[in-house]
Amino acid sequence: MAELVVPPRVGVAERLAFEAGFTKSCLPEVGRLLRLTAASKPRGVIAESGTGSGVGTAWLHSGLGAGARLVTVERDEVLARRAAEVFADDDRVSVLAGDWLLLERHAPFDVFFCDGGGKRDDPERVVELLAPGGILVLDDFTPSPHWPPRFEGEVDELRLFYLTHPALDASELLTTSTTSVVVAARRL
């Protein structure tokens, strides 16, 4: 089996995460999906909430088209500043420090990796930030063999919201045997 080639900036961001003691970076399986979604919108506006040390940002960047823009926001100012250094040589990338709502002025998004703010606290607003045909990626779910999906014995209302939202076509995909993502496209 061929080994996964990790984009150089992903490696740099992973080192920053290690140095900062940041343990919530996206998995490589999610990263490859992020690269694919960014590549599918070569002139798009790509967004991320929850930059962390920039690992997910680097995966998105690895698929970024020449005519695309990438904006990401991190509420931890130190992490945001360090992540911004990883992309300082690319003016297509903006790393913001602050609340996820700072992303609103850059919307609508052709791809939105909602890994931080918004996903749980204002899911309807997350959907509204998508352009028609825009792709939403939400990670950190635990696979459920049940319908409606369950987490820790209870109906997972958050996952159900995204999977059944009338403005979205959505599906849940396994990323590993113990993790899944919800991927959705905003209806035209």
C-alpha positions in Angstrom: 0.0 0.0 0.0 1.3 3.5 -0.9 2.0 5.8 2.0 0.1 9.0 2.3 2.2 12.0 1.3 1.6 14.8 3.8 1.7 18.3 2.3 4.7 20.2 3.7 2.6 22.9 5.5 0.6 20.2 7.2 3.8 18.9 8.7 4.8 22.4 9.8 1.4 23.0 11.4 1.5 19.5 13.1 4.9 20.5 14.7 3.3 23.8 15.9 0.5 21.8 17.5 3.0 19.5 19.2 5.0 22.5 20.5 1.9 24.2 21.8 0.4 21.1 23.4 -2.6 21.4 21.0 -4.2 18.0 20.7 -7.3 18.7 18.7 -6.0 18.9 15.1 -7.9 17.2 12.3 -7.1 13.6 11.4 -5.3 12.9 8.1 -8.4 11.1 6.9 -10.4 14.4 7.4 -7.5 16.4 5.9 -7.6 14.5 2.6 -11.4 15.2 2.5 -10.6 18.9 3.1 -8.1 19.0 0.3 -10.7 17.4 -2.0 -13.4 19.9 -1.1 -11.1 22.9 -1.6 -9.9 21.5 -4.9 -13.5 21.2 -6.1 -13.9 25.0 -5.9 -10.8 26.3 -7.7 -12.0 29.9 -7.6 -14.0 29.6 -4.4 -14.1 31.2 -1.0 -13.0 28.6 1.5 -13.6 29.1 5.2 -12.7 27.4 8.5 -13.8 28.0 12.0 -11.4 26.7 14.6 -7.9 27.1 13.1 -6.1 25.6 16.0 -2.4 25.4 15.0 -3.4 25.3 11.3 -3.4 21.6 10.4 -6.9 21.7 8.8 -6.0 25.0 7.2 -2.9 23.4 5.7 -5.0 20.6 4.3 -7.4 23.0 2.8 -4.5 25.1 1.4 -3.1 22.0 -0.3 -6.2 21.9 -2.5 -6.5 25.6 -2.9 -6.9 26.8 -6.5 -4.9 29.8 -7.9 -8.1 31.9 -7.9 -9.4 30.8 -4.5 -9.3 32.5 -1.1 -9.1 30.8 2.3 -10.1 32.5 5.5 -9.9 30.9 8.9 -10.6 32.1 12.4 -9.2 31.0 15.8 -10.3 32.5 19.1 -6.9 31.7 20.8 -4.8 34.6 19.8 -1.5 32.8 20.3 -2.5 29.9 18.2 -3.9 32.2 15.5 -0.7 34.2 15.4 1.4 31.0 15.1 -0.8 29.6 12.4 -0.7 32.8 10.4 3.1 32.5 10.2 2.6 29.2 8.4 0.8 31.0 5.6 2.5 34.4 5.7 3.9 33.9 2.2 0.5 33.3 0.6 -1.8 36.3 0.2 -4.8 34.0 -0.6 -4.9 33.0 3.1 -6.2 35.1 6.0 -5.9 33.9 9.6 -8.2 35.9 11.9 -8.0 35.9 15.7 -11.4 36.1 17.4 -14.9 34.8 17.4 -16.1 32.6 14.6 -18.7 35.3 13.6 -15.7 37.3 12.1 -16.2 35.0 9.2 -19.5 36.5 8.3 -17.9 39.5 6.4 -16.2 37.0 4.0 -19.4 34.9 3.3 -20.9 33.3 1.3 -18.6 30.2 1.3 -18.1 27.7 -1.4 -16.5 25.4 1.2 -16.9 25.7 5.0 -15.0 23.5 7.4 -16.9 24.2 10.6 -14.6 22.7 13.2 -15.0 25.4 15.9 -17.5 28.0 16.7 -20.9 27.9 15.1 -21.3 24.1 14.6 -23.1 23.7 18.0 -24.0 27.3 19.1 -25.6 28.6 15.9 -26.1 25.8 13.3 -28.7 27.7 11.4 -26.3 30.6 10.8 -23.6 28.0 9.7 -26.0 26.9 6.9 -26.8 30.5 6.0 -23.1 31.3 5.4 -22.9 28.7 2.6 -23.2 29.8 -1.0 -25.7 27.9 -3.2 -23.8 24.7 -4.0 -21.4 25.3 -1.1 -20.0 22.3 0.7 -20.1 22.0 4.5 -17.7 19.7 6.4 -18.3 18.9 10.1 -16.1 16.5 11.8 -15.7 14.9 15.3 -18.8 12.7 15.2 -19.0 9.1 16.4 -20.5 6.7 13.9 -24.0 5.5 14.8 -25.7 2.5 13.3 -29.1 3.8 14.3 -31.7 6.2 12.8 -32.1 8.7 14.1 -28.4 8.8 14.9 -27.5 8.4 18.6 -24.6 9.5 20.8 -24.1 8.1 24.3 -27.6 6.6 24.2 -29.5 9.8 23.2 -30.6 11.1 19.8 -27.8 13.2 18.4 -29.9 16.3 17.7 -26.9 18.3 16.3 -26.1 15.6 13.7 -29.8 15.2 13.0 -30.1 18.9 12.4 -27.5 18.9 9.6 -28.5 15.6 8.1 -32.2 16.6 7.7 -31.9 20.3 7.1 -34.2 21.3 4.2 -31.6 23.5 2.6 -28.9 20.8 2.6 -28.2 17.5 0.9 -26.1 15.7 3.5 -24.5 12.4 4.2 -22.4 11.0 7.0 -19.1 9.4 6.1 -16.8 7.2 8.1 -13.3 8.6 8.4 -11.9 5.9 10.7 -13.6 3.0 12.5 -14.5 5.3 15.4 -14.9 8.7 13.7 -17.2 10.2 11.1 -17.9 13.5 9.3 -21.1 15.0 8.0 -20.7 16.4 4.5 -23.4 18.6 3.1 -24.1 20.7 0.0 -26.4 23.7 0.1 -29.2 23.2 -2.4 -29.3 25.6 -5.4 
